[in-house]
Amino acid sequence: MPQALSTDVLIVGGGVAGLWLNACLHQQSFSTLLVESASLGGGQSVKSQGIIHGGAKYALHGALTGASEAIADMPGRWGKALDGTGELDLRGVRLLSDAHYLWSPGSLAGNITSFFASKAMRGRVDQVKGEQLPAALQHPRFKGKVYRLAELVVDVPSLVTRLAELAGDSLLAAQQIEPLRESGELIGLRVDGREVRAQRIVLSAGQGNADLLAALGIDQPQQQLRPLHMVLAKGPELKPLYAHCLGAGPKPRITVTTHPGTDGQWVWYLGGDLAEADGVARDEAEQIKVAQQEVATLLPWLDLSRVRWATLRVNRAEPAQSGLVRPDNAFLAEQGRLLVGWPTKLALAPDFSDRVLAALARDGIRPGSASVTQGLPRPPLARPVWEELLP
Ligand SMILES: Cc1cc2nc3c(=O)[nH]c(=O)nc-3n(C[C@H](O)[C@H](O)[C@H](O)COP(=O)(O)OP(=O)(O)OC[C@H]3O[C@@H](n4cnc5c(N)ncnc54)[C@H](O)[C@@H]3O)c2cc1C
């Protein structure tokens, strides 16, 4: 029988939400145990594009929506953390780009959209030209307009590595989670047969939250999944590009981020409208063909003959809402000692953490005594998805 443990906060799920929260709790001297059933970051987090949104893309209609306002301070908070002066010390995490760009390819509709975007953002975007353009767009044949957004792009694998360092001995690899009850009240979890008692239990397991809630016999909050069919491209001709390419509609036509391969080549990761409904309906070969056509139309000077392609199907996990509208904030629901939520965006991990810390403070939960956690089996770090698919 493995040794029973007790901890202040038991976290289930080692994506960016659980890891960020864990690091913040440590900093405030809480004892924690974070249980991960697969690999750290291997759910949505390392499959994300790493953009630390400030809300700009939600203003494309010409109006600042709730989404724009709620996440407006995230780039600032992350920027401070990255240079070691913020709430967490994330020095050593690789910053891929200190800006994300809005790129209008020159079509009439795209130009109008970017005009509204620039007006709506009231100085939060600046038009860039010539040498200030992203490397991939610096070509005499490029005719579009480009706006620089004060948003960051981080290398998520290095972020997960750093957050795992900040976790100390608190990480536990385990598969089987069952409720631990006393007099009908949930007082902890049985983790691979080991009793873990906790003052609070946080489920931050992304898509796994639904099954965990079912195992606990709880039917709220409900989860929704938004499927995506992303495209990856790798080749010696590809240069860094971090941009939303605007189309006629409110959503970016494609969103491109660029990630470093270990062989020195760059990998383009393509999302946006391309990866949504129609893209999800396509099979891999069709999806690659559409992506190739998009890139050839938008960057016709690019030699794609040596570029290799792959696709990735992945779900975004969020709290259920009518009409599959994207939530504006991190989401947290509470029931007794149990807290469950989704950050809804990597960028909103600090907001998720704030909500948990506020609930602890409100309930007078303070750091208490804890079991020794040294020597527990530690979950592995996830491999970058571009290394898996395009080695
Ligand atoms: C293609 C794509 C691109 C994206 N791009 C961006 C972006 O550019 N910017 C942005 O802000 N957001 C982006 N997002 C959203 C962002 O990735 C997610 O909101 C965020 O990563 C969610 O973090 P999480 O920790 O809640 O979940 P996850 O990263 O999914 O982590 C959940 C963890 O829980 C573990 N787990 C599951 N079940 C169990 C269990 N029973 N026991 C123990 N562990 C369990 C999983 O193995 C996993 O490691 C993107 C998402 C996708 C899919």
The ligand as an SDF file (V2000), in Angstrom:
LIG
                    3D

 53 58  0  0  0  0  0  0  0  0999 V2000
   -4.0970   24.3420  -31.8100 C   0  0  0  0  0  0  0  0  0  0  0  0
   -4.2250   25.2490  -30.6070 C   0  0  0  0  0  0  0  0  0  0  0  0
   -3.6360   26.4990  -30.6350 C   0  0  0  0  0  0  0  0  0  0  0  0
   -3.7510   27.3510  -29.5360 C   0  0  0  0  0  0  0  0  0  0  0  0
   -3.1080   28.5450  -29.5640 N   0  0  0  0  0  0  0  0  0  0  0  0
   -3.1770   29.3510  -28.4880 C   0  0  0  0  0  0  0  0  0  0  0  0
   -2.4450   30.5700  -28.4800 C   0  0  0  0  0  0  0  0  0  0  0  0
   -1.7090   30.9100  -29.4220 O   0  0  0  0  0  0  0  0  0  0  0  0
   -2.5570   31.3780  -27.3850 N   0  0  0  0  0  0  0  0  0  0  0  0
   -3.3340   31.0230  -26.3140 C   0  0  0  0  0  0  0  0  0  0  0  0
   -3.4080   31.8160  -25.3860 O   0  0  0  0  0  0  0  0  0  0  0  0
   -4.0170   29.8600  -26.2840 N   0  0  0  0  0  0  0  0  0  0  0  0
   -3.9430   29.0040  -27.3330 C   0  0  0  0  0  0  0  0  0  0  0  0
   -4.5940   27.8060  -27.3050 N   0  0  0  0  0  0  0  0  0  0  0  0
   -5.3550   27.4270  -26.1160 C   0  0  0  0  0  0  0  0  0  0  0  0
   -4.4340   26.8540  -25.0500 C   0  0  0  0  0  0  0  0  0  0  0  0
   -3.5840   25.8750  -25.6100 O   0  0  0  0  0  0  0  0  0  0  0  0
   -5.2270   26.2200  -23.9330 C   0  0  0  0  0  0  0  0  0  0  0  0
   -6.2350   27.0830  -23.4660 O   0  0  0  0  0  0  0  0  0  0  0  0
   -4.3200   25.8710  -22.7390 C   0  0  0  0  0  0  0  0  0  0  0  0
   -3.1280   25.2390  -23.1620 O   0  0  0  0  0  0  0  0  0  0  0  0
   -5.0660   24.9550  -21.7990 C   0  0  0  0  0  0  0  0  0  0  0  0
   -4.2010   24.6110  -20.7480 O   0  0  0  0  0  0  0  0  0  0  0  0
   -4.6540   23.5440  -19.6820 P   0  0  0  0  0  0  0  0  0  0  0  0
   -3.5430   23.4150  -18.7240 O   0  0  0  0  0  0  0  0  0  0  0  0
   -6.0130   23.8530  -19.1630 O   0  0  0  0  0  0  0  0  0  0  0  0
   -4.8870   22.1950  -20.5270 O   0  0  0  0  0  0  0  0  0  0  0  0
   -3.8990   21.1590  -21.2000 P   0  0  0  0  0  0  0  0  0  0  0  0
   -2.6890   21.7810  -21.7640 O   0  0  0  0  0  0  0  0  0  0  0  0
   -4.7550   20.3700  -22.1340 O   0  0  0  0  0  0  0  0  0  0  0  0
   -3.4090   20.2550  -19.9900 O   0  0  0  0  0  0  0  0  0  0  0  0
   -4.2350   19.3430  -19.3220 C   0  0  0  0  0  0  0  0  0  0  0  0
   -3.3520   18.2410  -18.7370 C   0  0  0  0  0  0  0  0  0  0  0  0
   -4.1540   17.4020  -17.9240 O   0  0  0  0  0  0  0  0  0  0  0  0
   -3.7220   16.0690  -18.1020 C   0  0  0  0  0  0  0  0  0  0  0  0
   -4.8090   15.1680  -17.7190 N   0  0  0  0  0  0  0  0  0  0  0  0
   -5.9540   14.9170  -18.3940 C   0  0  0  0  0  0  0  0  0  0  0  0
   -6.7020   14.0270  -17.7150 N   0  0  0  0  0  0  0  0  0  0  0  0
   -6.0060   13.7030  -16.5880 C   0  0  0  0  0  0  0  0  0  0  0  0
   -6.2550   12.8350  -15.4920 C   0  0  0  0  0  0  0  0  0  0  0  0
   -7.3670   12.1040  -15.3990 N   0  0  0  0  0  0  0  0  0  0  0  0
   -5.3320   12.7540  -14.5160 N   0  0  0  0  0  0  0  0  0  0  0  0
   -4.1980   13.4870  -14.5740 C   0  0  0  0  0  0  0  0  0  0  0  0
   -3.9040   14.3290  -15.5940 N   0  0  0  0  0  0  0  0  0  0  0  0
   -4.8110   14.4470  -16.5910 C   0  0  0  0  0  0  0  0  0  0  0  0
   -3.3630   16.0040  -19.5780 C   0  0  0  0  0  0  0  0  0  0  0  0
   -2.4930   14.9070  -19.8520 O   0  0  0  0  0  0  0  0  0  0  0  0
   -2.7160   17.3530  -19.7970 C   0  0  0  0  0  0  0  0  0  0  0  0
   -1.3160   17.3140  -19.5950 O   0  0  0  0  0  0  0  0  0  0  0  0
   -4.4930   26.9390  -28.3930 C   0  0  0  0  0  0  0  0  0  0  0  0
   -5.0780   25.6760  -28.3690 C   0  0  0  0  0  0  0  0  0  0  0  0
   -4.9450   24.8300  -29.4590 C   0  0  0  0  0  0  0  0  0  0  0  0
   -5.5630   23.4590  -29.3860 C   0  0  0  0  0  0  0  0  0  0  0  0
  1  2  1  0
  2  3  1  0
  2 52  2  0
  3  4  2  0
  4  5  1  0
  4 50  1  0
  5  6  2  0
  6  7  1  0
  6 13  1  0
  7  8  2  0
  7  9  1  0
  9 10  1  0
 10 11  2  0
 10 12  1  0
 12 13  2  0
 13 14  1  0
 14 15  1  0
 14 50  1  0
 15 16  1  0
 16 17  1  0
 16 18  1  0
 18 19  1  0
 18 20  1  0
 20 21  1  0
 20 22  1  0
 22 23  1  0
 23 24  1  0
 24 25  2  0
 24 26  1  0
 24 27  1  0
 27 28  1  0
 28 29  2  0
 28 30  1  0
 28 31  1  0
 31 32  1  0
 32 33  1  0
 33 34  1  0
 33 48  1  0
 34 35  1  0
 35 36  1  0
 35 46  1  0
 36 37  1  0
 36 45  1  0
 37 38  2  0
 38 39  1  0
 39 40  1  0
 39 45  2  0
 40 41  1  0
 40 42  2  0
 42 43  1  0
 43 44  2  0
 44 45  1  0
 46 47  1  0
 46 48  1  0
 48 49  1  0
 50 51  2  0
 51 52  1  0
 52 53  1  0
M  END
$$$$
